[in-house]
Amino acid sequence: MKKIFLLLLIVAFSATVNAQTADKKWGLGIGVGAYGPIENNDFGYIPELYLGRYISPRFDLMLQGNLGILRTGMENTLDVGNPLLNVRYKFYNETRKFRPYIYAGPGYLYDNMKTGVNFDLGLGAKHYNSSTGAFYGSAGYVSGIEVEGETENLWKVTLGWEFSFGKSKDSDKDGVPDKKDKCPDTPAGVAVDDKGCPSDTDGDGMADDKDDCPTVAGIPALKGCPDADEDGVADKNDKCPDTKKGVKVDASGCPSDQDKDGVIDSEDACPTVAGTKENKGCPAKAVEPVKVVEKVVEKQPEVKAEEIELQDIEVAAIHFVSGKSYITEYSGGLLDKLITLLNQNKAYNVNVYGYADNQGSDETNIELSKERVDSTIKYLQSKGIASNRIIQQEAFGEAKPVATNDTPEGRLLNRRVEFEIFIMK
């Protein structure tokens, strides 16, 4: 009864983590247990050592050695020695952590100075715990040999630890054996997951080695980076991350303004031609020349600097279409504000200065700036401003630019007429 209880206890406790698998085909096991003859209640201790070889998901081959020592009722320390060649059949494949098995095989038994061929058979259990080590437990029957006319058959139970070793084929050297590697051609140096495929930390379908934003889910079109406003520019490069959906943007993610007139293309009626905000991004329309009754722009007598007192009043300059001198609708509105100022302050007089950009010869630009001054004065006169209040009229051509002439925007600012407000002392 004592032997049956001990056998059941060891089998129940046995949890084998046998790391001897397709990845590591060799296993070295060491264990200890108890044994005894089936015919009586004697028992002793049985140390065990074996070398195992993985054959398939169902079979292992084991070269095993057992010694029977310190048996009760015997004066000799050593009772039996038994090398065995066992085949182990595993009921479950490597997908299970817990795997019961049976085993059997031939052996060569030493018993009381006698030797002979024998066999063993039994059962055990395994439970995976790590990739390189395992507890194991088993219980079995060992056939005896005839000694002095009697054959003594044995029982045995053992517990032990198995260490697995061996190197599996890993073609791409990513640390995942080929048998488990779903991406066996991964380039060297690329981090992989447990399936051997390139890691995808953010789970966006873009492998980390190709993902510009590996920790934040994004879209393949932007190399794995997110695009919150869906404008086609990754958030990390987007200077306008809240652009309304459907608005065309530039490379920085801001609304596109092709003609650089300050009106974005989605609101610009003339997106390829610079214009004004007041005219929805289109060039301002020309104001038809006002017919003045045979009035000629006359240059007024020069006034000396000491005879006038300049007023600290800022008057907006007006601008012109390239190569033209007519007053645009927008510039006409600015001139109307100047006219209101002059009408409200009868003591105010005005100087008029004309300029051009650097397109064309010096002579042409001087002439063009004179024409712009004349157009401006005619407009003022047509609105009731007396010619004797328009004192100094001067054309500078392309001199005194207020902006670069290297860009269309700069040249527009240089094609201008400026004003000075003063009173006579």
Secondary structure by P-SEA (a helix, b strand, c coil): caaaaaaaaaaaaccccccccccccbbbbbbcbbbbbccccbbbbbbbbbbbbbccccbbbbbbbbbbcccccccccccbbbbbbbbbbbcccccccccccccccccccccccbbbbbcccccbbbbbcccccbbbbbcbbbbbcccccbbbbbcccccbbbbbbbbcccccccccccccccccccccccccccccccccccccccccccccccccccccccccccccccccccccccccccccccccccccccccccccccccccccccccbbbbccccccccccccccccccccccccccccccccccccbbbbbbbbccccccccaaaaaaaaaaaaaaaacccccbbbbbbccccccaaaaaaaaaaaaaaaaaaaaaaccccccccbbbbbcccccccccccaaaaaaaccccccccccc
